[in-house]
Amino acid sequence: MTIEQKKQLEIYRKQYQQNCSQNAEFGSSRICNFHVYESRNDDDKNITIVMTTITDKSDNYQPFIGTTNIMIEPDGNPINLADVFPKSQVSAYVEQLKIIDNG
């Protein structure tokens, strides 16, 4: 993992932790997840973050949950995979990765 990737990773980790703290009353400790993956292919130097967080709440205070998949290139450039690929391709890509940080 490059220094630039580590910097971006820490930005996303802080955002995740802040979300979990702000939504603790909605059970964020059992809902939220933060995982970091890398490719099994040595030529793919990107890392991928998969975050599950509480994105909002309904009028009757039920949490809405969302999962974000962020690929971070070696130069630190983050890409939200949902912005460039259909859900099925994002899922297929993440499934072939190996976990390196279990949050």
N, CA, C and O of each residue as an XYZ file, in Angstrom:
412
protein
N       0.849     -1.167      0.000
C       0.000      0.000      0.000
C       0.903      1.241      0.000
O       1.865      1.329      0.764
N       0.569      2.187     -0.871
C       1.390      3.399     -0.968
C       1.033      4.386      0.145
O       0.004      4.243      0.806
N       1.877      5.369      0.340
C       1.623      6.415      1.328
C       0.341      7.173      0.976
O      -0.449      7.506      1.859
N       0.140      7.442     -0.311
C      -1.063      8.160     -0.756
C      -2.321      7.346     -0.467
O      -3.341      7.902     -0.059
N      -2.255      6.041     -0.675
C      -3.394      5.179     -0.363
C      -3.677      5.177      1.137
O      -4.835      5.222      1.553
N      -2.629      5.126      1.943
C      -2.799      5.146      3.399
C      -3.469      6.437      3.852
O      -4.324      6.415      4.738
N      -3.088      7.559      3.251
C      -3.701      8.845      3.608
C      -5.190      8.839      3.292
O      -6.003      9.245      4.123
N      -5.552      8.383      2.098
C      -6.966      8.320      1.724
C      -7.722      7.330      2.607
O      -8.856      7.588      3.010
N      -7.100      6.222      2.898
C      -7.718      5.216      3.756
C      -8.063      5.818      5.120
O      -9.146      5.574      5.651
N      -7.159      6.588      5.676
C      -7.404      7.197      6.985
C      -8.514      8.251      6.925
O      -9.265      8.409      7.887
N      -8.622      8.964      5.817
C      -9.724      9.925      5.644
C     -11.061      9.188      5.687
O     -11.984      9.604      6.388
N     -11.160      8.094      4.937
C     -12.398      7.317      4.915
C     -12.656      6.635      6.248
O     -13.810      6.528      6.663
N     -11.617      6.172      6.929
C     -11.790      5.535      8.229
C     -12.343      6.547      9.245
O     -13.213      6.206     10.045
N     -11.844      7.775      9.214
C     -12.344      8.809     10.128
C     -13.807      9.144      9.833
O     -14.603      9.319     10.755
N     -14.160      9.233      8.546
C     -15.556      9.484      8.177
C     -16.451      8.353      8.684
O     -17.538      8.600      9.206
N     -15.996      7.138      8.530
C     -16.732      5.972      8.995
C     -16.927      6.030     10.510
O     -18.040      5.842     11.001
N     -15.856      6.287     11.245
C     -15.934      6.336     12.702
C     -16.862      7.453     13.172
O     -17.603      7.294     14.142
N     -16.810      8.577     12.474
C     -17.690      9.696     12.808
C     -19.150      9.305     12.574
O     -20.010      9.606     13.402
N     -19.435      8.640     11.460
C     -20.794      8.189     11.171
C     -21.283      7.232     12.255
O     -22.412      7.351     12.730
N     -20.446      6.299     12.636
C     -20.835      5.335     13.663
C     -21.101      6.027     14.996
O     -22.054      5.678     15.692
N     -20.280      6.993     15.356
C     -20.482      7.731     16.608
C     -21.775      8.532     16.580
O     -22.521      8.547     17.559
N     -22.041      9.199     15.459
C     -23.237     10.025     15.339
C     -24.520      9.200     15.329
O     -25.591      9.716     15.650
N     -24.421      7.942     14.969
C     -25.600      7.086     14.844
C     -25.628      5.952     15.854
O     -26.293      4.940     15.634
N     -24.919      6.109     16.949
C     -24.830      5.049     17.961
C     -26.197      4.652     18.497
O     -26.436      3.477     18.775
N     -27.091      5.614     18.646
C     -28.414      5.299     19.205
C     -29.260      4.427     18.266
O     -30.280      3.877     18.681
N     -28.840      4.303     17.018
C     -29.562      3.470     16.052
C     -28.924      2.092     15.877
O     -29.299      1.342     14.976
N     -27.967      1.763     16.733
C     -27.338      0.452     16.661
C     -26.189      0.363     15.676
O     -25.946     -0.694     15.095
N     -25.485      1.460     15.486
C     -24.394      1.460     14.510
C     -23.322      0.422     14.820
O     -22.663     -0.073     13.906
N     -23.139      0.088     16.083
C     -22.093     -0.881     16.432
C     -22.366     -2.263     15.843
O     -21.428     -3.014     15.574
N     -23.640     -2.609     15.637
C     -23.953     -3.910     15.035
C     -24.227     -3.802     13.542
O     -24.224     -4.815     12.843
N     -24.465     -2.586     13.037
C     -24.811     -2.383     11.633
C     -23.586     -2.050     10.782
O     -23.426     -2.563      9.675
N     -22.739     -1.194     11.311
C     -21.636     -0.633     10.515
C     -20.457     -1.610     10.392
O     -20.142     -2.358     11.317
N     -19.824     -1.573      9.218
C     -18.634     -2.390      8.932
C     -17.672     -1.579      8.075
O     -18.085     -0.736      7.279
N     -16.386     -1.847      8.251
C     -15.340     -1.192      7.467
C     -14.287     -2.248      7.165
O     -13.640     -2.765      8.076
N     -14.118     -2.568      5.885
C     -13.146     -3.581      5.480
C     -12.283     -3.030      4.345
O     -12.754     -2.272      3.496
N     -11.029     -3.421      4.350
C     -10.090     -3.016      3.301
C      -9.605     -4.280      2.599
O      -9.246     -5.273      3.231
N      -9.608     -4.205      1.271
C      -9.235     -5.349      0.435
C      -8.118     -4.975     -0.535
O      -7.911     -3.804     -0.854
N      -7.413     -5.991     -0.988
C      -6.454     -5.848     -2.076
C      -6.687     -6.979     -3.064
O      -7.317     -7.988     -2.749
N      -6.170     -6.787     -4.247
C      -6.347     -7.781     -5.300
C      -5.430     -8.979     -5.068
O      -4.351     -8.853     -4.489
N      -5.872    -10.110     -5.520
C      -5.029    -11.306     -5.513
C      -4.047    -11.279     -6.691
O      -3.087    -12.049     -6.736
N      -4.310    -10.376     -7.641
C      -3.468    -10.189     -8.821
C      -2.367     -9.180     -8.467
O      -2.669     -8.033     -8.140
N      -1.125     -9.585     -8.527
C      -0.005     -8.720     -8.145
C       0.110     -7.466     -9.011
O       0.708     -6.478     -8.583
N      -0.448     -7.490    -10.209
C      -0.387     -6.327    -11.090
C      -1.398     -5.248    -10.707
O      -1.236     -4.093    -11.099
N      -2.428     -5.599     -9.958
C      -3.461     -4.653     -9.529
C      -3.044     -4.087     -8.182
O      -3.147     -4.775     -7.166
N      -2.581     -2.861     -8.155
C      -2.064     -2.225     -6.944
C      -3.118     -1.383     -6.218
O      -2.802     -0.700     -5.243
N      -4.357     -1.432     -6.685
C      -5.423     -0.679     -6.035
C      -5.831     -1.362     -4.735
O      -5.681     -2.575     -4.583
N      -6.348     -0.567     -3.801
C      -6.988     -1.129     -2.623
C      -8.462     -0.731     -2.686
O      -8.818      0.251     -3.338
N      -9.296     -1.483     -2.019
C     -10.730     -1.225     -2.055
C     -11.271     -1.215     -0.634
O     -10.991     -2.113      0.160
N     -12.044     -0.192     -0.331
C     -12.708     -0.071      0.965
C     -14.179     -0.405      0.763
O     -14.811      0.085     -0.173
N     -14.717     -1.233      1.637
C     -16.152     -1.519      1.640
C     -16.670     -1.063      3.004
O     -16.330     -1.633      4.040
N     -17.502     -0.019      2.973
C     -18.062      0.557      4.197
C     -19.572      0.388      4.220
O     -20.255      0.724      3.252
N     -20.087     -0.125      5.309
C     -21.529     -0.165      5.527
C     -21.813      0.787      6.674
O     -21.285      0.631      7.774
N     -22.660      1.780      6.401
C     -22.963      2.810      7.389
C     -24.453      3.132      7.397
O     -25.207      2.713      6.518
N     -24.847      3.878      8.403
C     -26.211      4.397      8.462
C     -26.214      5.692      7.675
O     -25.492      6.634      8.002
N     -27.035      5.732      6.630
C     -27.025      6.877      5.723
C     -28.071      7.924      6.054
O     -27.932      9.086      5.674
N     -29.119      7.520      6.761
C     -30.208      8.439      7.102
C     -31.141      7.716      8.059
O     -30.896      6.568      8.430
N     -32.200      8.385      8.452
C     -33.209      7.732      9.277
C     -34.587      8.155      8.800
O     -34.762      9.253      8.271
N     -35.562      7.278      8.989
C     -36.929      7.559      8.562
C     -37.615      8.465      9.583
O     -37.055      8.776     10.635
N     -38.819      8.875      9.257
C     -39.595      9.724     10.171
C     -39.857      9.047     11.511
O     -40.006      9.717     12.532
N     -39.914      7.722     11.503
C     -40.122      7.005     12.764
C     -38.797      6.426     13.299
O     -38.787      5.447     14.046
N     -37.698      7.050     12.901
C     -36.356      6.771     13.422
C     -35.826      5.366     13.121
O     -35.075      4.804     13.918
N     -36.206      4.807     11.992
C     -35.615      3.562     11.530
C     -34.411      3.910     10.660
O     -34.527      4.756      9.774
N     -33.261      3.282     10.889
C     -32.073      3.636     10.116
C     -32.127      3.109      8.680
O     -32.614      2.008      8.421
N     -31.619      3.918      7.764
C     -31.376      3.484      6.391
C     -29.904      3.119      6.318
O     -29.050      3.861      6.803
N     -29.609      1.987      5.719
C     -28.249      1.460      5.679
C     -27.748      1.455      4.241
O     -28.477      1.084      3.321
N     -26.503      1.867      4.055
C     -25.910      1.870      2.723
C     -24.505      1.308      2.747
O     -23.790      1.424      3.742
N     -24.121      0.699      1.643
C     -22.759      0.186      1.490
C     -22.080      0.952      0.370
O     -22.633      1.114     -0.717
N     -20.871      1.421      0.654
C     -20.073      2.171     -0.314
C     -18.804      1.391     -0.605
O     -18.136      0.903      0.307
N     -18.478      1.279     -1.892
C     -17.271      0.579     -2.335
C     -16.350      1.600     -2.996
O     -16.649      2.114     -4.073
N     -15.237      1.885     -2.346
C     -14.283      2.879     -2.839
C     -12.976      2.189     -3.215
O     -12.350      1.527     -2.386
N     -12.572      2.350     -4.468
C     -11.273      1.848     -4.906
C     -10.300      3.019     -4.841
O     -10.594      4.111     -5.328
N      -9.139      2.784     -4.235
C      -8.118      3.823     -4.134
C      -6.920      3.400     -4.970
O      -6.285      2.377     -4.713
N      -6.633      4.212     -5.971
C      -5.504      3.931     -6.851
C      -4.192      4.228     -6.125
O      -4.200      4.930     -5.114
N      -3.068      3.710     -6.620
C      -1.776      3.923     -5.960
C      -1.419      5.397     -5.743
O      -0.703      5.730     -4.799
N      -1.922      6.286     -6.625
C      -1.626      7.713     -6.450
C      -2.559      8.382     -5.447
O      -2.479      9.593     -5.242
N      -3.451      7.599     -4.813
C      -4.361      8.132     -3.808
C      -5.703      8.585     -4.349
O      -6.548      9.058     -3.590
N      -5.911      8.446     -5.655
C      -7.169      8.859     -6.277
C      -8.286      7.884     -5.883
O      -8.206      6.701     -6.214
N      -9.339      8.363     -5.172
C     -10.442      7.475     -4.818
C     -11.514      7.447     -5.910
O     -11.821      8.474     -6.515
N     -12.072      6.275     -6.152
C     -13.134      6.117     -7.147
C     -14.262      5.328     -6.496
O     -14.053      4.211     -6.023
N     -15.460      5.911     -6.473
C     -16.628      5.187     -6.000
C     -17.021      4.212     -7.111
O     -17.431      4.635     -8.192
N     -16.899      2.936     -6.853
C     -17.133      1.936     -7.897
C     -18.554      1.989     -8.446
O     -18.772      1.651     -9.609
N     -19.521      2.403     -7.639
C     -20.909      2.502     -8.107
C     -21.077      3.609     -9.141
O     -22.053      3.612     -9.891
N     -20.144      4.538     -9.188
C     -20.212      5.628    -10.173
C     -19.755      5.191    -11.565
O     -20.075      5.840    -12.561
N     -19.009      4.094    -11.630
C     -18.451      3.683    -12.923
C     -18.844      2.281    -13.377
O     -18.642      1.925    -14.538
N     -19.406      1.485    -12.467
C     -19.781      0.115    -12.823
C     -21.183     -0.204    -12.316
O     -21.625      0.367    -11.319
N     -21.888     -1.112    -12.995
C     -23.168     -1.593    -12.469
C     -22.943     -2.396    -11.178
O     -21.850     -2.912    -10.944
N     -23.983     -2.496    -10.349
C     -23.882     -3.212     -9.069
C     -23.327     -4.619     -9.225
O     -22.516     -5.060     -8.411
N     -23.755     -5.320    -10.256
C     -23.305     -6.705    -10.432
C     -21.796     -6.780    -10.662
O     -21.140     -7.702    -10.177
N     -21.248     -5.819    -11.397
C     -19.798     -5.812    -11.633
C     -19.041     -5.423    -10.365
O     -17.964     -5.954    -10.096
N     -19.602     -4.497     -9.587
C     -18.959     -4.109     -8.328
C     -18.893     -5.322     -7.408
O     -17.843     -5.614     -6.836
N     -20.001     -6.021     -7.265
C     -20.040     -7.214     -6.410
C     -19.054     -8.272     -6.882
O     -18.337     -8.860     -6.073
N     -19.017     -8.512     -8.167
C     -18.102     -9.506     -8.717
C     -16.642     -9.120     -8.460
O     -15.815     -9.974     -8.141
N     -16.333     -7.831     -8.601
C     -14.967     -7.364     -8.364
C     -14.576     -7.555     -6.896
O     -13.509     -8.089     -6.595
N     -15.443     -7.115     -5.995
C     -15.132     -7.202     -4.566
C     -15.015     -8.664     -4.112
O     -14.173     -8.979     -3.272
N     -15.829     -9.534     -4.644
C     -15.794    -10.943     -4.257
C     -14.469    -11.620     -4.561
O     -14.096    -12.577     -3.882
N     -13.755    -11.144     -5.563
C     -12.478    -11.791     -5.913
C     -11.294    -11.182     -5.166
O     -10.162    -11.623     -5.364
N     -11.518    -10.194     -4.324
C     -10.442     -9.558     -3.551
C     -10.171    -10.321     -2.257
O     -10.976    -11.148     -1.828
N      -9.031    -10.032     -1.647
C      -8.729    -10.626     -0.333
C      -8.659     -9.510      0.703
O      -8.133     -8.427      0.445
N      -9.196     -9.799      1.866
C      -9.261     -8.805      2.945
C      -7.890     -8.603      3.558
O      -7.155     -9.561      3.796
N      -7.549     -7.332      3.814
C      -6.266     -7.048      4.464
C      -6.461     -6.293      5.771
O      -5.533     -6.211      6.576
N      -7.662     -5.733      6.001
C      -7.943     -4.994      7.230
C      -9.420     -5.180      7.548
O     -10.293     -4.830      6.754
N      -9.674     -5.727      8.703
C     -11.049     -6.015      9.091
C     -11.622     -4.930      9.996
O     -12.416     -5.206     10.895
N     -11.201     -3.684      9.740
C     -11.795     -2.520     10.340
C     -11.553     -2.261     11.750
O     -12.049     -1.272     12.289
